[in-house]
């Protein structure tokens, strides 16, 4: 076994099982167990999936910022791999969040999209990390591309904060509160709250599992490149 090579652990075998079980539980609760919303009807069920997209999205982009900062400081490729993997998954979950939001908005707001402050800033967030990945792809010098992408990854954290505060700083139609404790509008039914928590857990576990797999793949790609370099050097 080569130095630094990872061996399969119990986590590797338990992770897909935990993801599958939580996903099945989440889908059962969303489509069968949870009651319909009194005002929105069955269409409100997409809310549980829509909101669950944002925990892995914000976590992923937060990891990009921290890992990019550490990469700029230490120039360790492991941090760059973590940042890149997180950006890829963050962009995926952000895309799903925007798509499910549009599907929910059409019957409720009467339009697929509105330039609500939070929605607009979320679209900007999507564009920042799409540019992050595009920059890495188009860079002629991989090292220079990694550094430039890392700078963009660190600066993108600012928009994360703006997305979080948008509903409090600017007037818009996007709700600021989902669960009320005073009995007001929101998820007042305990089953609705439980369904939301199960969905968020399921998608967050999925994110963690995919992140681990993607980072490991990046490390293996580095090892393959290193072996290829040694083979070519030996042939010269």
For each residue, the residues with C-beta under 8 A, 3 or more apart:
1: 5 7
2: 5 223
3:
4:
5: 1 2 223
6: 9 216 219
7: 1
8: 12 13
9: 6 12 13
10: 13 14
11: 14 15 212
12: 8 9 15 212
13: 8 9 10 16 17
14: 10 11 17 18
15: 11 12 18 19 205 208 209 212
16: 13 19 20 209
17: 13 14 20 21
18: 14 15 21 22 205 209
19: 15 16 22 23 202 205 206 209
20: 16 17 23 24
21: 17 18 24 25
22: 18 19 25 26 198 201 202 205
23: 19 20 26 27 202 206
24: 20 21 27 28
25: 21 22 28 29 198 202
26: 22 23 29 30 48 52 195 198 199 201 202 203
27: 23 24 30 31
28: 24 25 31 32 33
29: 25 26 32 33 34 48 191 194 195 198 199
30: 26 27 33 34 45 48 49 195 199
31: 27 28 45
32: 28 29
33: 28 29 30 191 195
34: 29 30 45 48 189 191 192 195
35: 189 191 192
36: 40 41 42 44 45
37: 40 41 44 192
38:
39: 44
40: 36 37 43 44 107 108
41: 36 37 44
42: 36 45
43: 40 46 104 107 108
44: 36 37 39 40 41 47 104
45: 30 31 34 36 42 48
46: 43 49 50 100 103 104
47: 44 50 51 104
48: 26 29 30 34 45 51 52 195 196 199
49: 30 46 52 53 100 199 203
50: 46 47 53 97 100 101 104
51: 47 48 54 178 196 199 200
52: 26 48 49 55 196 199 200 202 203 204
53: 49 50 56 57 93 94 96 97 100 203
54: 51 57 58 93 97
55: 52 58 59 200 203 204 207
56: 53 59 60 89 90 93 203 204 206 207
57: 53 54 60 61 90 93 94 97
58: 54 55 61 62 160 163 164
59: 55 56 62 63 90 204 207
60: 56 57 63 64 86 87 89 90 93 207 211
61: 57 58 64 65 86 87 90 94 125 129 156 157 160
62: 58 59 65 66 157 160
63: 59 60 66 67 82 83 86 90 211
64: 60 61 67 68 83 86 87 90 129 132 153 156 157
65: 61 62 68 69 153 154 156 157 160
66: 62 63 69 70
67: 63 64 70 71 79 80 82 83 86 153
68: 64 65 71 72 79 80 83 149 150 151 153 154
69: 65 66 72 73 150 154
70: 66 67 73 74 76 79
71: 67 68 74 75 76 77 79 80 83 146 150
72: 68 69 75 147 150 151 154
73: 69 70
74: 70 71 79
75: 71 72
76: 70 71 79 80
77: 71 80 81 222
78: 81 82 219
79: 67 68 70 71 74 76 82 83
80: 67 68 71 76 77 83 84 146 150
81: 77 78 84 85 215 218 219 222
82: 63 67 78 79 85 86 215
83: 63 64 67 68 71 79 80 86 87 149 150 153
84: 80 81 87 88 133 136 149 218
85: 81 82 88 89 211 214 215 218
86: 60 61 63 64 67 82 83 89 90 211
87: 60 61 64 83 84 90 91 129 132 133 153
88: 84 85 91 92 133 214
89: 56 60 85 86 92 93 207 210 211 214
90: 56 57 59 60 61 63 64 86 87 93 94 129
91: 87 88 94 95 126 129 130 133
92: 88 89 95 96
93: 53 54 56 57 60 89 90 96 97 203 207
94: 53 57 61 90 91 97 98 122 125 126 129
95: 91 92 98 99 126
96: 53 92 93 99 100
97: 50 53 54 57 93 94 100 101 122
98: 94 95 101 102 122 123 126
99: 95 96 102 103
100: 46 49 50 53 96 97 103 104
101: 50 97 98 104 105 119
102: 98 99 105 106 112 113
103: 46 99 100 106
104: 43 44 46 47 50 100 101 107 108
105: 101 102 108 109 111 112 113 114
106: 102 103 109 110 111 112
107: 40 43 104 110
108: 40 43 104 105
109: 105 106 114 173
110: 106 107
111: 105 106 114
112: 102 105 106
113: 102 105 119
114: 105 109 111 119 173
115: 119 120
116: 119 120 172 173 174
117: 120 121 166 167 169 170 171 172 174
118: 121 122 163 166 167 172 174
119: 101 113 114 115 116 122 123 172 174
120: 115 116 117 123 124
121: 117 118 124 125 159 162 163 166
122: 94 97 98 118 119 125 126 163
123: 98 119 120 126 127
124: 120 121 127 128 159
125: 61 94 121 122 128 129 156 159 160 163
126: 91 94 95 98 122 123 129 130
127: 123 124 130 131
128: 124 125 131 132 152 155 156 159
129: 61 64 87 90 91 94 125 126 132 133 153 156
130: 91 126 127 133 134
131: 127 128 134 135 152
132: 64 87 128 129 135 136 149 152 153 156
133: 84 87 88 91 129 130 136 137 149
134: 130 131 137 138
135: 131 132 138 139 145 148 149 152
136: 84 132 133 139 142 145 146 149
137: 133 134
138: 134 135 145
139: 135 136 142 144 145 146 148 149
140: 144 145
141: 144 145
142: 136 139 145 146
143: 146 147
144: 139 140 141 147 148
145: 135 136 138 139 140 141 142 148 149
146: 71 80 136 139 142 143 149 150
147: 72 143 144 150 151
148: 135 139 144 145 151 152
149: 68 83 84 132 133 135 136 139 145 146 152 153
150: 68 69 71 72 80 83 146 147 153 154
151: 68 72 147 148 154 155
152: 128 131 132 135 148 149 155 156
153: 64 65 67 68 83 87 129 132 149 150 156 157
154: 65 68 69 72 150 151 157
155: 128 151 152 158
156: 61 64 65 125 128 129 132 152 153 159 160
157: 61 62 64 65 153 154 160 161
158: 155 161 162
159: 121 124 125 128 156 162 163
160: 58 61 62 65 125 156 157 163 164
161: 157 158 164 165
162: 121 158 159 165 166
163: 58 118 121 122 125 159 160 166
164: 58 160 161
165: 161 162 168 169
166: 117 118 121 162 163 169 170 172 174
167: 117 118 170 172 174 175 176
168: 165 176
169: 117 165 166
170: 117 166 167
171: 117
172: 116 117 118 119 166 167
173: 109 114 116
174: 116 117 118 119 166 167
175: 167 178
176: 167 168
177: 180 186
178: 51 175 186 187 196
179: 186 187 193 196
180: 177 183 184 185 186 187 188
181:
182:
183: 180 188
184: 180
185: 180 188
186: 177 178 179 180
187: 178 179 180 192 193 196
188: 180 183 185 192
189: 34 35 192 193
190: 193 194
191: 29 33 34 35 194 195
192: 34 35 37 187 188 189 195 196
193: 179 187 189 190 196 197
194: 29 190 191 197 198
195: 26 29 30 33 34 48 191 192 198 199
196: 48 51 52 178 179 187 192 193 199 200
197: 193 194 200 201
198: 22 25 26 29 194 195 201 202
199: 26 29 30 48 49 51 52 195 196 202 203
200: 51 52 55 196 197 203 204
201: 22 26 197 198 204 205
202: 19 22 23 25 26 52 198 199 205 206
203: 26 49 52 53 55 56 93 199 200 206 207
204: 52 55 56 59 200 201 207 208
205: 15 18 19 22 201 202 208 209
206: 19 23 56 202 203 209 210
207: 55 56 59 60 89 93 203 204 210 211
208: 15 204 205 211 212
209: 15 16 18 19 205 206 212 213
210: 89 206 207 213 214
211: 60 63 85 86 89 207 208 214 215
212: 11 12 15 208 209 215 216
213: 209 210 216 217
214: 85 88 89 210 211 217 218
215: 81 82 85 211 212 218 219
216: 6 212 213 219 220
217: 213 214 220 221
218: 81 84 85 214 215 221 222
219: 6 78 81 215 216 222 223
220: 216 217 223 224
221: 217 218 224 225
222: 77 81 218 219 225 226
223: 2 5 219 220 226 227
224: 220 221 227 228
225: 221 222 228 229
226: 222 223 229 230
227: 223 224 230 231
228: 224 225 231 232
229: 225 226 232 233
230: 226 227 233 234
231: 227 228 234 235
232: 228 229 235 236
233: 229 230 236
234: 230 231
235: 231 232
236: 232 233
